[in-house]
């Protein structure tokens, strides 16, 4: 039995192996990074945005909806908030398309959809221990890792007037992860704990 576990995975969503590694460690009283609470905070969009705000990370804001409403603005980013959908981002630029997309993403109003105003350029970046290969967002990814403690993930952000705004966190496709960076960071972590 180990005193602590560093759970390295590209997918920590609920009901996936990354989540269960952390859950198993916690069940046996072993300290684990990331914890199940950290995972849920990062992978549930409203929790992600609220925790980011509490820690001073800029966000574009959000609104939870289950049905189309008259006062919804486009363009917007929509994210499903349900346990069945992964990588659910939809960019909606037309108000006439909004009702159908909300209906589909909400599973006929059974689950909420997180609506974010689209004000900047949308970027998807891979975050690995607070690092990224995208120079424009490198400072932001470091802050994200400090707050959320998720070793590897994909972040959906907007760049608005040079400011990075957080919108979403989701699994990082294995082929997009720079595994040499992960290996170096793991080595640094291991050496730092000796």
C-alpha positions as CSV (number, residue, x, y, z in Angstrom):
1,X,0.0,0.0,0.0
2,X,1.3,3.5,-0.9
3,X,1.0,6.6,1.2
4,X,0.0,8.7,-1.8
5,X,-1.0,8.2,-5.4
6,X,-0.4,10.6,-8.3
7,X,-3.1,9.7,-10.8
8,X,-1.9,10.4,-14.3
9,X,-4.7,10.1,-16.9
10,X,-6.0,12.0,-19.8
11,X,-9.7,11.4,-18.8
12,X,-10.9,11.9,-15.2
13,X,-14.6,12.0,-16.0
14,X,-17.0,10.3,-13.7
15,X,-17.4,6.6,-14.6
16,X,-14.0,6.5,-16.3
17,X,-10.8,4.8,-15.2
18,X,-9.1,8.1,-14.2
19,X,-12.0,8.9,-11.8
20,X,-12.0,5.4,-10.4
21,X,-8.3,5.3,-9.6
22,X,-8.8,8.4,-7.4
23,X,-12.0,6.9,-5.9
24,X,-10.3,3.7,-5.1
25,X,-7.3,5.4,-3.4
26,X,-9.7,7.6,-1.3
27,X,-11.7,4.5,-0.3
28,X,-8.5,3.1,1.2
29,X,-7.5,6.3,2.9
30,X,-4.6,7.0,0.5
31,X,-3.9,10.6,-0.4
32,X,-4.5,11.0,-4.1
33,X,-3.9,13.7,-6.7
34,X,-6.4,14.7,-8.1
35,X,-9.0,14.0,-5.5
36,X,-12.6,13.0,-6.5
37,X,-13.7,16.5,-5.4
38,X,-11.1,18.2,-7.6
39,X,-12.2,16.0,-10.5
40,X,-15.9,16.9,-10.0
41,X,-15.1,20.6,-9.6
42,X,-13.2,20.6,-12.9
43,X,-15.5,18.4,-15.0
44,X,-18.9,19.8,-14.1
45,X,-19.1,23.1,-16.0
46,X,-21.0,25.2,-13.4
47,X,-18.7,24.0,-10.6
48,X,-15.7,24.7,-12.8
49,X,-16.8,28.3,-13.5
50,X,-17.8,29.1,-9.9
51,X,-14.5,27.7,-8.4
52,X,-12.5,29.6,-11.1
53,X,-14.3,32.8,-10.1
54,X,-13.7,32.2,-6.4
55,X,-10.0,31.9,-7.1
56,X,-9.7,34.9,-9.4
57,X,-9.5,33.0,-12.8
58,X,-11.3,35.0,-15.5
59,X,-14.3,33.3,-17.0
60,X,-16.8,34.4,-19.7
61,X,-19.7,33.7,-17.3
62,X,-22.5,31.2,-17.8
63,X,-26.2,30.7,-17.5
64,X,-27.9,27.3,-16.9
65,X,-30.9,26.6,-19.0
66,X,-33.1,23.6,-19.9
67,X,-35.4,25.3,-22.4
68,X,-35.0,28.2,-24.9
69,X,-35.9,31.5,-23.4
70,X,-36.6,34.8,-25.2
71,X,-33.7,36.7,-23.6
72,X,-30.9,34.4,-24.7
73,X,-28.2,36.1,-26.7
74,X,-26.1,34.7,-29.5
75,X,-23.4,34.2,-30.4
76,X,-22.9,31.7,-27.6
77,X,-21.0,28.6,-26.6
78,X,-23.2,25.8,-25.2
79,X,-22.0,22.9,-23.0
80,X,-24.0,19.9,-21.9
81,X,-24.2,19.4,-18.2
82,X,-25.1,15.7,-18.0
83,X,-23.2,12.5,-17.2
84,X,-23.6,11.1,-20.7
85,X,-22.0,13.7,-23.0
86,X,-18.3,14.4,-23.6
87,X,-16.7,17.2,-25.5
88,X,-20.1,18.8,-26.0
89,X,-19.2,22.3,-27.1
90,X,-21.5,23.8,-29.6
91,X,-20.9,27.3,-31.1
92,X,-24.2,28.9,-31.9
93,X,-24.2,32.1,-34.0
94,X,-27.9,32.0,-35.1
95,X,-30.8,32.6,-32.8
96,X,-33.0,30.4,-34.9
97,X,-30.8,27.4,-34.3
98,X,-30.6,27.9,-30.5
99,X,-33.9,26.2,-29.6
100,X,-33.2,23.0,-31.4
101,X,-29.7,22.7,-30.0
102,X,-30.8,23.4,-26.5
103,X,-33.6,20.7,-26.8
104,X,-31.1,18.1,-28.1
105,X,-28.3,18.9,-25.6
106,X,-30.7,19.0,-22.6
107,X,-32.2,15.6,-23.5
108,X,-35.6,17.2,-23.9
109,X,-35.2,19.5,-20.8
110,X,-34.0,16.6,-18.5
111,X,-30.5,18.1,-17.9
112,X,-29.3,21.7,-17.9
113,X,-27.2,23.3,-20.6
114,X,-24.5,25.8,-19.7
115,X,-24.7,28.8,-22.0
116,X,-21.6,31.1,-22.3
117,X,-21.5,34.4,-24.2
118,X,-19.2,34.2,-27.1
119,X,-17.1,37.4,-27.0
120,X,-13.7,36.3,-28.2
121,X,-11.7,33.8,-30.2
122,X,-12.3,30.3,-29.0
123,X,-9.2,28.1,-28.3
124,X,-8.9,24.5,-27.2
125,X,-5.6,24.0,-25.3
126,X,-4.0,21.0,-23.7
127,X,-2.9,21.6,-20.1
128,X,-0.3,19.3,-18.6
129,X,0.8,20.1,-15.1
130,X,0.1,23.8,-15.7
131,X,2.0,23.9,-19.0
132,X,0.9,24.1,-22.6
133,X,2.6,24.6,-25.9
134,X,0.3,27.6,-26.6
135,X,2.4,30.6,-25.5
136,X,-0.6,33.0,-25.4
137,X,-2.3,30.9,-22.6
138,X,0.7,29.6,-20.7
139,X,0.4,31.9,-17.7
140,X,-3.3,31.0,-17.5
141,X,-2.7,27.2,-17.6
142,X,-0.3,27.5,-14.7
143,X,-2.9,29.3,-12.6
144,X,-5.6,26.7,-13.7
145,X,-3.4,23.9,-12.5
146,X,-2.7,25.6,-9.2
147,X,-6.4,26.0,-8.5
148,X,-7.8,22.7,-9.9
149,X,-4.9,20.3,-9.5
150,X,-5.9,18.3,-12.6
151,X,-2.6,17.0,-14.2
152,X,-3.9,16.6,-17.8
153,X,-6.9,18.1,-19.5
154,X,-8.2,20.1,-22.5
155,X,-9.4,23.6,-21.7
156,X,-11.8,25.6,-23.8
157,X,-11.0,29.3,-23.4
158,X,-11.8,32.5,-25.2
159,X,-9.2,35.2,-25.9
160,X,-10.9,38.5,-25.6
161,X,-8.8,41.7,-25.9
162,X,-5.7,39.7,-24.9
163,X,-7.4,38.2,-21.8
164,X,-7.9,34.5,-21.4
165,X,-11.4,33.5,-20.2
166,X,-12.2,30.0,-19.0
167,X,-15.2,28.3,-20.4
168,X,-14.8,24.5,-20.0
169,X,-12.6,21.6,-19.0
170,X,-12.8,18.2,-20.7
171,X,-10.6,15.1,-21.3
172,X,-7.5,15.6,-23.4
173,X,-7.3,13.3,-26.4
174,X,-4.2,11.1,-25.9
175,X,-2.7,12.0,-29.3
176,X,-2.8,15.7,-28.3
177,X,-1.0,15.3,-25.0
178,X,2.7,16.1,-25.1
179,X,3.9,13.0,-23.1
180,X,7.5,14.3,-23.0
181,X,6.2,17.3,-20.9
182,X,4.2,14.9,-18.7
183,X,7.3,12.7,-18.2
184,X,9.5,15.7,-17.3
185,X,6.9,17.0,-14.9
186,X,6.5,13.7,-13.2
187,X,10.3,13.4,-12.8
188,X,10.4,16.9,-11.3
189,X,7.6,16.0,-8.9
190,X,9.3,12.7,-7.9
191,X,12.6,14.5,-7.3
192,X,10.9,17.2,-5.3
193,X,9.4,14.7,-3.0
194,X,12.7,13.0,-2.2
